[in-house]
């Protein structure tokens, strides 16, 4: 799953680097305006029928067929709503170019709704190699179309064409890679909807908490500012979305099998949480510390105003990543309503802060509002998950202080080194600044974490778990030489 996400986001990053050079921030802002509306509609029609199939232990064909039928029904409804909102969205943003963009994306959403529901078995049976091939293939098609059209025509339509091509590819691949052939049925609708209704509520709350700032930026600050904020937030959240999301995608089926054994689930939860902290904290804090040379190197000087967005949102991303396996645990326990409440709290705190801070501080104010809302909502969720799993607070935190101290030490060292290089001979060479500071940061983090683990007496935890896995992989990859007989 990590390999799938790395491949997917590797393509996305290469695409972003190329597009940032051939397009302008306003192009990204225009597409982001349309996507702010589209994401809301898509989340509003997302009932998580695939999650319901994974969460249940005993399934029949009726469950799959009903999930596919409902998926099509809500997908077509979603496409119709996107098309209907094209003209009101153009009026709201005072941007008529949004209309054809939303109409094409509405058609692509309708195509996506007919994907084969049988592909959910890739995750349900933990057959992640097939899941990798399925997801990676879709992204490759979208990447090729987007980049080719952007370089050839230098238009924002390349972004739209890439989305459409990826969804058409997903439809075709879902039936060629999975032999299951669904039929129209609603026999198991009551069983599926009892779980999926709260997934729908979570979708609405997630949109409100994650996309409301984009709506405010687009309305108050314009498409160029929204383009800066959108691309800046994508870079800032790379560690939390691309490094950690595949772990949680793989973890959910495992948690779903452990709900009848609370002790095993508690142990697995703490182990996975520790691994996430070890990976996510240095990555997120590293992005924050290297924001300026990172933006200048990847995007160019015209994206300079996105630096503060990357710096602040990377800190918020670290908090999101550090608690990201909570959602998988809530789903496995069947307590999706808790996630909806947490997302609702985030929105209630975020929206007034965004409106209050965006005018005097601009994009920086929006980023600070996101960070403040994240601190509050994450703090509340940590208390709730501890109670739900029966975790003592010390058990929740005892294995996490080492990566936190090591990551903070690394971030301080990197900030000092970047400041030194920026004031010296490498001031005009952000790429060389990255080349010098990234290895130093990795070495600082690894050595500090190892030293703290050894000083603590090499306790059983995330460090030992990762070490064991690395040794297992290295032994499995070791070539077996043929024996020679005299």
C-alpha positions as CSV (number, residue, x, y, z in Angstrom):
1,X,0.0,0.0,0.0
2,X,2.9,2.3,0.7
3,X,4.4,1.5,-2.7
4,X,1.0,2.2,-4.4
5,X,0.8,5.6,-2.7
6,X,4.4,6.5,-3.4
7,X,3.8,5.6,-7.1
8,X,0.6,7.5,-7.2
9,X,1.9,10.6,-5.5
10,X,5.2,10.4,-7.3
11,X,3.3,10.8,-10.6
12,X,1.2,13.5,-9.0
13,X,4.4,15.4,-7.8
14,X,6.0,15.1,-11.2
15,X,2.8,16.3,-12.8
16,X,2.6,19.2,-10.3
17,X,6.2,20.3,-11.1
18,X,5.5,20.3,-14.8
19,X,2.1,22.0,-14.5
20,X,3.5,24.7,-12.1
21,X,6.0,25.6,-14.8
22,X,3.6,25.8,-17.8
23,X,0.5,27.0,-16.0
24,X,-0.1,30.0,-13.7
25,X,-1.6,30.1,-10.2
26,X,-4.9,31.5,-11.6
27,X,-5.3,28.3,-13.7
28,X,-5.0,26.1,-10.6
29,X,-7.3,28.5,-8.8
30,X,-10.0,28.2,-11.4
31,X,-10.0,24.4,-11.2
32,X,-9.9,24.6,-7.4
33,X,-13.1,26.8,-7.5
34,X,-14.9,24.2,-9.4
35,X,-13.5,21.4,-7.2
36,X,-14.6,23.1,-4.0
37,X,-18.2,22.7,-5.2
38,X,-17.7,19.3,-6.7
39,X,-16.0,17.8,-3.6
40,X,-19.0,18.9,-1.5
41,X,-21.5,17.2,-3.9
42,X,-19.3,14.1,-4.1
43,X,-19.0,13.8,-0.3
44,X,-22.7,14.4,0.0
45,X,-23.4,11.4,-2.2
46,X,-20.7,9.2,-0.6
47,X,-22.2,6.6,1.6
48,X,-19.1,4.4,1.9
49,X,-20.7,1.2,0.7
50,X,-17.2,-0.2,0.1
51,X,-16.4,0.4,3.8
52,X,-19.6,-1.3,4.8
53,X,-18.7,-4.4,2.8
54,X,-15.2,-4.4,4.5
55,X,-16.6,-3.9,8.0
56,X,-19.0,-6.8,7.8
57,X,-17.8,-10.3,8.5
58,X,-20.4,-12.3,6.6
59,X,-21.5,-11.2,3.2
60,X,-23.7,-12.6,0.4
61,X,-24.0,-11.7,-3.3
62,X,-27.0,-9.6,-2.4
63,X,-24.7,-7.2,-0.4
64,X,-22.4,-6.7,-3.3
65,X,-25.2,-6.2,-5.9
66,X,-27.0,-3.8,-3.6
67,X,-23.9,-1.8,-2.9
68,X,-23.2,-1.6,-6.7
69,X,-26.8,-0.5,-7.4
70,X,-26.8,2.2,-4.7
71,X,-23.3,3.3,-5.9
72,X,-24.7,3.9,-9.4
73,X,-27.9,5.6,-8.1
74,X,-26.0,8.1,-5.9
75,X,-23.3,8.6,-8.4
76,X,-25.7,9.6,-11.1
77,X,-27.5,11.9,-8.7
78,X,-24.2,13.4,-7.8
79,X,-23.4,14.0,-11.5
80,X,-26.7,15.7,-12.0
81,X,-26.2,18.0,-9.0
82,X,-22.8,19.0,-10.2
83,X,-24.2,20.0,-13.6
84,X,-27.1,21.9,-11.9
85,X,-24.7,23.8,-9.7
86,X,-22.5,25.0,-12.6
87,X,-24.3,28.2,-13.3
88,X,-24.8,29.2,-9.6
89,X,-21.1,28.5,-9.0
90,X,-20.1,30.8,-11.8
91,X,-22.3,33.5,-10.3
92,X,-20.9,33.0,-6.8
93,X,-17.3,33.2,-7.9
94,X,-18.0,35.7,-10.7
95,X,-16.1,33.3,-13.0
96,X,-18.1,32.1,-16.1
97,X,-15.3,29.7,-17.2
98,X,-16.3,27.4,-14.3
99,X,-19.5,26.3,-16.2
100,X,-17.9,24.0,-18.9
101,X,-15.4,22.8,-16.4
102,X,-18.1,21.6,-14.0
103,X,-20.2,20.0,-16.8
104,X,-17.2,17.9,-18.0
105,X,-16.4,16.8,-14.4
106,X,-20.1,16.0,-13.9
107,X,-19.9,13.6,-16.8
108,X,-16.7,12.0,-15.4
109,X,-18.5,11.5,-12.0
110,X,-21.3,9.6,-13.8
111,X,-18.7,7.4,-15.5
112,X,-17.0,6.6,-12.2
113,X,-20.3,5.4,-10.5
114,X,-20.4,2.3,-12.8
115,X,-17.1,0.9,-11.5
116,X,-17.2,-2.8,-10.5
117,X,-18.0,-3.1,-6.8
118,X,-16.1,-6.4,-6.8
119,X,-12.8,-4.5,-6.6
120,X,-13.6,-3.9,-2.9
121,X,-12.4,-7.5,-2.3
122,X,-8.8,-6.4,-3.0
123,X,-8.9,-4.6,0.4
124,X,-11.4,-6.9,2.1
125,X,-9.2,-9.9,1.5
126,X,-6.1,-7.8,2.1
127,X,-4.9,-8.6,-1.5
128,X,-3.0,-5.3,-1.7
129,X,-0.8,-6.2,-4.7
130,X,-3.9,-6.2,-6.9
131,X,-5.1,-3.1,-5.2
132,X,-1.8,-1.5,-6.1
133,X,-2.0,-2.5,-9.7
134,X,-5.6,-1.2,-10.0
135,X,-5.0,2.2,-8.4
136,X,-1.6,2.8,-10.0
137,X,-2.9,2.0,-13.5
138,X,-5.6,4.6,-13.2
139,X,-3.2,7.3,-12.0
140,X,-0.7,6.5,-14.8
141,X,-3.4,7.1,-17.5
142,X,-4.5,10.4,-15.9
143,X,-0.9,11.5,-15.5
144,X,0.0,10.9,-19.2
145,X,-3.1,12.7,-20.5
146,X,-2.7,15.7,-18.1
147,X,1.0,16.3,-18.8
148,X,0.8,15.8,-22.5
149,X,-2.1,18.3,-22.9
150,X,-0.6,20.8,-20.5
151,X,2.8,20.9,-22.4
152,X,1.1,21.0,-25.8
153,X,-1.6,23.5,-25.1
154,X,-0.7,25.3,-21.8
155,X,-4.3,25.3,-20.6
156,X,-6.2,24.4,-17.4
157,X,-8.2,22.0,-19.5
158,X,-5.3,19.6,-19.2
159,X,-6.2,19.1,-15.5
160,X,-9.9,18.4,-16.4
161,X,-8.9,15.9,-19.2
162,X,-6.6,14.1,-16.8
163,X,-9.5,13.6,-14.3
164,X,-11.8,12.3,-17.0
165,X,-9.2,9.9,-18.4
166,X,-8.4,8.5,-15.0
167,X,-12.0,7.7,-14.3
168,X,-12.7,6.1,-17.7
169,X,-9.6,4.0,-17.1
170,X,-10.8,3.0,-13.7
171,X,-14.1,1.9,-15.1
172,X,-12.5,-0.4,-17.7
173,X,-9.9,-1.8,-15.3
174,X,-12.4,-2.6,-12.6
175,X,-14.1,-5.2,-15.0
176,X,-10.9,-6.5,-16.6
177,X,-9.1,-7.1,-13.3
178,X,-12.1,-8.4,-11.3
179,X,-14.2,-11.3,-12.7
180,X,-17.2,-10.5,-10.5
181,X,-20.1,-9.2,-12.5
182,X,-22.7,-7.3,-10.4
183,X,-26.4,-7.2,-11.0
184,X,-29.0,-4.6,-10.1
185,X,-30.5,-5.4,-6.7
186,X,-31.7,-3.6,-3.5
187,X,-32.2,-6.7,-1.4
188,X,-29.6,-5.7,1.3
189,X,-30.3,-2.0,1.3
190,X,-31.4,-1.8,5.0
191,X,-28.3,-3.7,6.2
192,X,-25.9,-1.5,4.2
193,X,-27.6,1.8,4.9
194,X,-27.6,1.3,8.6
195,X,-23.8,1.7,8.5
196,X,-23.4,3.9,5.5
197,X,-25.8,6.7,6.7
198,X,-23.2,7.9,9.2
199,X,-20.5,7.6,6.6
200,X,-22.6,10.1,4.6
201,X,-22.8,12.4,7.6
202,X,-19.0,12.1,8.0
203,X,-18.6,13.1,4.4
204,X,-20.6,16.2,4.8
205,X,-18.7,17.2,8.0
206,X,-15.4,16.4,6.3
207,X,-16.2,18.8,3.5
208,X,-17.3,21.5,5.9
209,X,-14.1,21.2,7.9
210,X,-11.6,20.6,5.0
211,X,-13.0,22.7,2.2
212,X,-14.7,25.7,3.8
213,X,-11.4,27.6,3.9
214,X,-11.1,27.1,0.1
215,X,-14.6,28.6,-0.4
216,X,-13.7,31.6,1.7
217,X,-10.3,32.2,0.0
218,X,-11.9,31.9,-3.5
219,X,-14.7,34.3,-2.6
220,X,-12.7,36.9,-0.7
221,X,-9.2,36.7,-2.2
222,X,-9.8,35.5,-5.8
223,X,-8.6,32.7,-8.0
224,X,-4.8,33.5,-7.8
225,X,-4.8,33.4,-4.0
226,X,-6.9,30.2,-4.1
227,X,-4.4,28.7,-6.5
228,X,-1.5,29.6,-4.2
229,X,-3.4,28.2,-1.2
230,X,-4.4,25.0,-2.9
231,X,-1.0,24.1,-4.3
232,X,0.7,25.2,-1.0
233,X,-1.6,23.0,1.1
234,X,-1.0,20.0,-1.2
235,X,2.8,20.3,-0.7
236,X,2.3,20.8,3.1
237,X,0.1,17.8,3.5
238,X,2.2,15.4,1.4
239,X,3.5,13.5,4.4
240,X,0.1,13.1,6.0
241,X,-1.8,12.3,2.9
242,X,0.8,10.2,0.9
243,X,2.9,8.6,3.6
244,X,0.3,7.7,6.2
245,X,-2.9,7.3,4.2
246,X,-1.9,4.0,2.6
247,X,-1.0,2.6,6.1
248,X,-4.5,3.4,7.4
249,X,-6.1,2.0,4.2
250,X,-4.5,-1.3,4.9
251,X,-5.1,-1.1,8.7
252,X,-8.9,-0.8,8.5
253,X,-9.5,-4.4,7.3
254,X,-7.2,-5.6,10.1
255,X,-9.0,-3.6,12.8
256,X,-12.3,-4.8,11.5
257,X,-11.2,-8.4,12.3
258,X,-10.1,-7.5,15.8
259,X,-13.2,-5.9,17.2
260,X,-14.1,-9.1,19.1
261,X,-10.7,-9.1,20.8
262,X,-10.3,-5.7,22.5
263,X,-6.8,-6.4,23.9
264,X,-5.4,-7.3,20.4
265,X,-7.0,-4.2,19.0
266,X,-5.5,-2.0,21.7
267,X,-2.1,-3.4,21.2
268,X,-2.3,-3.1,17.4
269,X,-3.6,0.5,17.7
270,X,-0.7,1.6,19.9
271,X,1.9,-0.1,17.7
272,X,0.5,1.4,14.5
273,X,0.2,4.8,16.1
274,X,3.9,4.7,17.1
275,X,4.9,3.7,13.5
276,X,2.9,6.6,12.1
277,X,4.5,9.1,14.5
278,X,8.0,7.8,13.6
279,X,7.3,8.4,9.9
280,X,4.9,11.4,9.8
281,X,6.5,13.7,12.4
282,X,9.9,14.1,10.8
283,X,8.4,14.3,7.3
284,X,5.9,17.0,8.2
285,X,8.2,19.1,10.4
286,X,10.9,18.7,7.7
287,X,8.5,20.2,5.1
288,X,7.7,23.1,7.4
289,X,11.4,23.8,8.0
290,X,12.3,23.6,4.3
291,X,9.2,25.4,3.0
292,X,11.0,28.3,1.2
293,X,13.7,26.3,-0.7
294,X,11.1,23.6,-1.3
295,X,8.6,25.9,-2.9
296,X,11.2,27.9,-4.9
297,X,12.8,24.7,-6.2
298,X,9.6,22.8,-7.1
299,X,7.4,25.6,-8.3
300,X,9.5,28.7,-9.0
301,X,9.6,32.3,-7.9
302,X,6.0,33.1,-8.9
303,X,4.8,30.8,-6.1
304,X,6.8,32.6,-3.3
305,X,3.6,33.7,-1.5
306,X,2.8,30.0,-0.9
307,X,5.7,29.6,1.5
308,X,3.8,30.7,4.6
309,X,1.0,28.4,3.7
310,X,3.3,25.4,3.5
311,X,5.0,26.3,6.7
312,X,1.8,26.6,8.8
313,X,-0.2,23.8,7.2
314,X,2.7,21.3,7.5
315,X,2.3,21.7,11.2
316,X,-1.4,21.1,11.0
317,X,-0.7,18.1,8.7
318,X,1.6,16.6,11.4
319,X,-1.2,16.7,13.9
320,X,-3.7,15.1,11.3
321,X,-1.2,12.4,10.5
322,X,-0.3,11.7,14.1
323,X,-4.0,10.8,14.8
324,X,-5.0,9.5,11.4
325,X,-5.5,5.9,12.5
326,X,-8.3,7.0,14.8
327,X,-10.7,7.0,11.8
328,X,-9.9,3.4,11.0
329,X,-10.5,2.5,14.6
330,X,-13.9,4.3,14.7
331,X,-15.0,2.6,11.5
332,X,-14.0,-0.8,12.7
333,X,-15.9,-0.2,16.0
334,X,-19.0,1.0,14.0
335,X,-18.8,4.4,15.7
336,X,-18.7,6.6,12.6
337,X,-20.8,9.2,14.4
338,X,-17.8,10.1,16.5
339,X,-15.9,11.1,13.4
340,X,-18.8,13.2,12.3
341,X,-18.8,15.0,15.6
342,X,-15.0,15.7,15.5
343,X,-15.2,17.0,11.9
344,X,-18.2,19.2,13.0
345,X,-16.1,20.6,15.9
346,X,-13.3,21.4,13.5
347,X,-15.6,23.2,11.2
348,X,-17.3,25.2,14.0
349,X,-13.9,26.5,15.1
350,X,-12.4,26.9,11.7
351,X,-15.0,29.0,9.8
352,X,-15.2,32.0,12.0
353,X,-11.4,32.1,12.4
354,X,-10.9,32.0,8.6
355,X,-13.4,34.9,8.1
356,X,-11.8,36.8,10.9
357,X,-8.1,36.4,9.9
358,X,-8.3,36.2,6.1
359,X,-8.7,39.9,5.5
360,X,-6.0,41.3,7.8
361,X,-3.5,38.5,7.3
362,X,-4.4,37.1,3.9
363,X,-3.3,33.5,3.1
364,X,-1.3,33.4,6.3
365,X,-4.4,34.1,8.4
366,X,-6.3,31.2,6.7
367,X,-3.4,28.9,7.4
368,X,-3.2,30.0,11.1
369,X,-7.0,29.4,11.4
370,X,-6.6,25.8,10.1
371,X,-3.8,25.1,12.6
372,X,-5.8,26.4,15.5
373,X,-8.9,24.4,14.6
374,X,-6.7,21.3,14.1
375,X,-5.1,21.6,17.6
376,X,-8.6,21.8,19.3
377,X,-10.3,19.0,17.3
378,X,-7.3,16.6,17.6
379,X,-7.0,17.2,21.4
380,X,-10.7,16.3,21.9
381,X,-10.4,13.2,19.6
382,X,-7.4,11.8,21.5
383,X,-9.4,11.9,24.7
384,X,-12.3,10.1,23.1
385,X,-10.3,7.4,21.4
386,X,-8.5,6.6,24.7
387,X,-11.8,6.1,26.4
388,X,-13.3,4.0,23.6
389,X,-10.4,1.6,23.5
390,X,-9.8,1.6,27.2
391,X,-6.3,3.0,26.9
392,X,-4.6,4.6,29.9
393,X,-3.2,8.0,28.9
394,X,0.3,7.0,29.7
395,X,0.0,3.9,27.5
396,X,-1.2,6.2,24.7
397,X,1.8,8.5,25.1
398,X,4.7,6.4,26.4
399,X,6.0,5.3,23.0
400,X,5.4,8.6,21.3
401,X,7.7,11.0,23.2
402,X,10.9,9.7,21.5
403,X,9.9,10.5,17.9
404,X,8.4,13.8,19.0
405,X,11.7,14.9,20.6
406,X,13.8,13.6,17.7
407,X,11.6,15.3,15.1
408,X,11.7,18.6,17.0
409,X,15.5,18.4,17.3
410,X,15.8,17.7,13.6
411,X,13.5,20.6,12.7
412,X,15.6,23.1,14.8
413,X,18.8,21.8,13.2
414,X,17.4,22.1,9.7
415,X,16.0,25.7,10.3
416,X,19.4,26.8,11.5
417,X,21.3,25.2,8.6
418,X,18.9,26.7,6.0
419,X,19.3,30.1,7.5
420,X,23.1,29.8,7.4
421,X,23.1,28.6,3.8
422,X,20.6,31.2,2.7
423,X,22.8,34.0,4.1
424,X,25.9,32.6,2.4
425,X,27.1,31.5,-1.0
426,X,24.0,29.3,-1.7
427,X,21.5,32.1,-1.2
428,X,20.4,32.0,-4.9
429,X,20.5,28.2,-5.1
430,X,17.5,26.7,-3.3
431,X,18.0,23.3,-4.8
432,X,21.5,23.1,-3.4
433,X,20.1,24.2,0.0
434,X,17.8,21.2,-0.1
435,X,20.6,18.9,-1.2
436,X,22.6,19.9,1.8
437,X,19.9,20.1,4.5
438,X,17.8,17.0,3.7
439,X,20.6,14.4,4.4
440,X,21.6,16.4,7.5
441,X,18.0,16.3,8.7
442,X,17.6,12.6,8.1
443,X,20.9,11.8,9.9
444,X,19.9,14.1,12.9
445,X,16.5,12.5,13.2
446,X,17.7,8.9,12.9
447,X,20.6,9.3,15.3
448,X,18.5,11.2,17.9
449,X,15.7,8.6,17.8
450,X,18.1,5.7,18.0
451,X,19.9,7.3,21.0
452,X,16.7,7.9,22.9
453,X,15.5,4.4,22.2
454,X,18.7,2.9,23.5
455,X,18.7,5.2,26.6
456,X,15.2,4.0,27.3
457,X,16.4,0.4,27.4
458,X,15.3,-0.6,23.9
459,X,11.6,-1.0,24.9
460,X,9.2,-3.0,22.9
461,X,7.4,-0.5,20.6
462,X,7.3,1.1,17.2
463,X,11.1,1.3,16.9
464,X,11.5,-2.4,17.5
465,X,8.6,-3.2,15.3
466,X,10.0,-1.3,12.4
467,X,13.5,-2.8,13.0
468,X,12.0,-6.3,12.9
469,X,10.1,-5.6,9.7
470,X,13.3,-4.2,8.0
471,X,15.2,-7.3,9.0
472,X,12.5,-9.5,7.7
473,X,12.4,-7.7,4.4
474,X,16.2,-7.7,4.1
475,X,16.3,-11.5,4.7
476,X,13.6,-12.1,2.2
477,X,15.4,-10.1,-0.4
478,X,18.7,-11.7,0.2
479,X,19.7,-13.9,-2.8
480,X,19.9,-17.6,-2.3
481,X,23.1,-18.9,-3.9
482,X,23.0,-22.4,-5.3
483,X,25.1,-24.9,-3.4
484,X,28.1,-26.3,-5.0
485,X,28.9,-30.0,-4.5
486,X,32.3,-31.6,-5.1
